[in-house]
Each structure stands twice: as structure tokens, then as C-alpha cells.
Amino acid sequence: AIGIEAGKCVAFDLTAACSGFLFGIVTASQFLTNGASQNALVLGADALTRWVDWDDRNSCILFGDGAGAMVLTRSDENEGLTGSEDGFGILGYAMHSNGAGYKDLNCIYKGEPKKISTPGGGTVVEDGSYDSMGMNGRKVYSFATREVPTVLEEALEQAGISVDEVDHLLLHQANIRIMETVASRLGMPMEKVITNLNKYGNTSAASIPLALDEAVRSGRVKKGDVIACAGFGAGLSWGAAILKWG
């Protein structure tokens, strides 16, 4: 919360890897909906180059570092999760996780023993760190192309809108083949898919806000557009939110 006047807000971390930003905006929406907060600043940031195995050329070239943000504001005429009388905001969402799939995409704790001087001969503790990130690309692809279309359909159902009413599809920027497959299974043309994967690679929690920022600045995303967003990744975790840009 550097730069924000002390005592004016609360700041906390939410860790969900590549699903982090999506989970973050849904979490923020709860504070706005129940009246606890008026505004929320959601930041998605990761520095994956610290954790990749640079000797594994099959995976290290896929990842990048990045950060992006979104401001959510509660309207006094709230008619939805964070919506206004014009229907802007988060219209619907769905989130899931399955810890049984952690082995397919993870960054596991790695502790190094360290002896410290204490009465009675000393005590062994651990210097905490993490091992290099591990990923089973084939399993992750199968998981994403299976679960992401389903979770998007769940969010669309909660929002009460159809796929045909969606103006843009914005997925976590992991793999262009995943985006193509998800769009195909939803019956959406690739012209509706927002992507900047070729510029930055997989920036984990930063990928959705980075791509959305570029689309807004370029004029591609306009006020009133409906955006179907989905994040997926380590955990395994996955979720979707339907936004009406305002």
C-alpha cells in the first residue's frame, strides 16, 4: 500500500498463481457488494523468471514478469456484484480449485537446514525458499481446454447472458492453442479473443490486466462492451468473470 495514506485502506495478498487476478477481482467485488468498501484497487503481479529452470528450454522461454491493475468502484445504484444502474461491473462469476492436480503445475517449497545456537546444543531450523517451477505441459493443456469453457459457461449463466452477447474473450495468456480451443468450444471466433501473448509471454497473475489495458488504450474495448474473462493455473485453480466495461 505504498503511496496510499496510512489508515485509509487495508491491503493484503491473495495468492492463486495464474488465477490470481481473476480471484482478486471477485474477492474485491464482495467488499463492494456488501457495502464494506467504496473502491478497490486489484493488482496482479508476478516475477516468474525468478523461479523457472533456466536449463529447461522447453519451459523457461514461455514465462515473463509483469504487473497490471484494475480499479473497481461501488455504485449507490448497485444492481449486481459491482454493477451500476447502467449494468456496468461484474455481472457473474464462477471459481474452482482441485489440489489433486498440484503436481502438474507448481513451485514447491524448498528448505535448507540451518543450525542456530540455543541452550542444549543448538536447534536446527530451515531457511525457506522455493524450488524451480515445474509444469507438465500436456496435462495443463488438457485441464485448461476441458475446464475453462465450462467455467465460462457457469459465469455466463449466473450473469444471465449468452455467448452471442459477449464482445470479447480474455483468457489468461498461457498458450495460444489453449485460447483457440476454448474459443472454438464456446463457438466464438478468434476475432473476439484479446491476446498479447506474443509480446510478454506468460506473466501469470499479470496477464489479464496487461492484455485488458492494451485493449482499452487502443480503443478495441469500449464502454458497454461485455468481456468474458477466465484465469487458470497452479493449484490447480480456475475461474471466470463476466465484465461489462464502464
N, C-alpha and C positions, 0 to 999 in steps of 0.2 A: 504494500500500500504506500510505497514511496511517492511523494508528491501530492498525496491526499491528506488534508488536515487531520491531525490526530484526534481520535474520538468521534469523528464524523461518519465512520463506516467500519464495518467488520470485513476482514479479509481472511480467506482460508484456501487451502489446496484441496483439489479433488483429482485423484489420480485414476485414470482409466485408459491410459495409453492413447491409441488411435481413436477411441470412442470418447476421449476426454472432453473435447469441446461440445459435442452433442449432449453428453450427460450434463455438462456445465450449464448450458442454456436452459435445459429442462429443470435443473435444480434451481436456478435463479428465478424461473417463472413461478415456482411455488412460493417464494418470498414475496413476489409482486402480487400474485393472485390473492394471498391471504391478508394482504394489507400491511405486512411487516416492513416492507421497503417500497420506496418510490422508484428508485433507479438501481440498476445492477450493471456492473462492468465485468464481462466474462472474457478472460484471456486464455488463449490456447497457445502453449509454447512447449517445445521440446528441442533437445540438442542430441539427436541420435548418433551423431558422428563420434560422440564420446564412448559409445557402447557397442559399436559394430566391430566385427572381427575383420580387421584390415587385410588379413591373409586370405579371407574368403571372398574372392572376386565375384562369386555368384550372388552375394547379398549386399556387400558393403557399398556397391555402386548405386543401390536403389534408394538410399536414405539421405536426408539432408536436415539442416537445422532451420528453424523458423519460429515466428510468433505472429499471432493475429488477435484481434479483439472485436467485441460487439457490445454496444450499449443497449440495454433493454429498459424501457420505461413503462410504468403502470399508468393506465388511463383511468380517470374517475368514472368514465362510462364503460368500464371493463365488461365485456360480454363474453370473453373466452379466457384462455390461460393468461395471455398478456395482451389480449386484443382490445381495440378501441371500438367506438360506435361505428367506425368505418370498416371494422373487421380486420385491422392490421394486427400483426403479432404472431404468436404461436397458436395455431389452430388445433393441433393434435400431436400426439407423440406416442411412442412405444419404446421400451428398453428391455434388454435381456442380458443374461450372462450365464456362462457354463464353465465352472472351474475345472471340469474334467478335461477340457481342451488346452489347459495351460502349457502342456508340453510342446504344442505345435507352434507357439509364439510367445517367447518370454525373455526376461532378463533376470536371471536368478541371483539371489543373494550369495555373496562370496565373502566369508570372514577369514581373517588371518589371525592366528593365535598371538597374543601379546601378554607377557608376564609383567605384572606390576608388583612393586614392593608393598607387602602388607605383613602384619604380625603373623608369625607361624609359618614362614617360608614362602610367602608370596601367593598371589592369586592370578590365574590365567583368564584373561578376558579376550574379546575379539575386536580388531579394527575392522569395521564394517565397510563393505564395498559391494560391487556387483560384477558378475562375470560378463563376458561378451554376449550380446543379444543373439538368441538362437531362433531360427524360423524354418519350419517345414513348408516350403512354398506351395507344394501341391495340395497339402491338407488345408492350408489357409485359403487357397483359391476355391477349393470345393466348399468350404464352410461359408465363405463370403457370397458366392454365387447361389448358394442354397438359402441362406438366412436373410440376406439383405432385401431381396424382393418381397419376402413375406413380412418383414418388419415394416417396410414402407407401406404395404397394403393395410397393415394394422393401424398405422398412424393416419393414413388416408381415411379409413373407416371411422376412426374417432373424430376426425375433422369434418366428416360428412361431405367429402368431395370425392370426385372420381379422378382416375389417372388423366383423363382427357382435359381436366381443368387445370392441370399442372403446367406452368410455363417453363420451369427449369428443374433439372435433376442435378443435384450437387452431392456427390459422394466423397467420402474420404479418398484422398488422392494416393492410392496404393499401387494400382495396376490398371492400365488402360483396358486390358482384356476383361477384367472384372467389371469395369464400367460398361463396356459394350454388352456383356452378357446380362447384367442387371437391367439395362435399358431395354434389351430385346425381350426379356421375360416379362417386363411391365408393359410391353407394347409401345414404347416411346422411341422416337427417332433420335439418333446421336446428335442432331442439331440442337436438341434441348439440353444436352449434357454440358455442364460447365466443368472445364478442366484446365489446369496449368501444370500438370504433372511433368511435362517436358522441360519446364523451367527450373523446378526446385526439387523434384523427386518426392519421396515420401517424407513429409515433415510431421507425421503423427498428429498430435492434437492441434497443430497449427494449420493443417492443410485446408480444412473447410473455411475458416475465416480468411485465409490468404486468397483462396480462389474467389470467394464471395466479394471481397474488397475490390479485386481487379474487375470483376463483372459489373459491380456498381459504378466504379470510376469510369469505365469505358462506355457506360450507358446501356449495356446489354440488359442488366436488371433494372427495372423501373418501378416506380411507386405503384402498388397494387398488384404486382406480379406474385404468383404463388410458386414457392420454391420447396421441393421435396428434398430434404437433406437426410443423409444416413452416414453414421460412423461405425466402424467395425475394427476389431483388432485384438490385442493381447487380453488374456483373461480366461477364456475367450469372452469378449463383450461385443454387443452390437445394439444399435438403436436408431430411431428415425424421428424426425420432427418435420411438421409441415408449417412453413412460414408464409405469411402474407406481408410483403415488404412495404413499409410505410415510412 
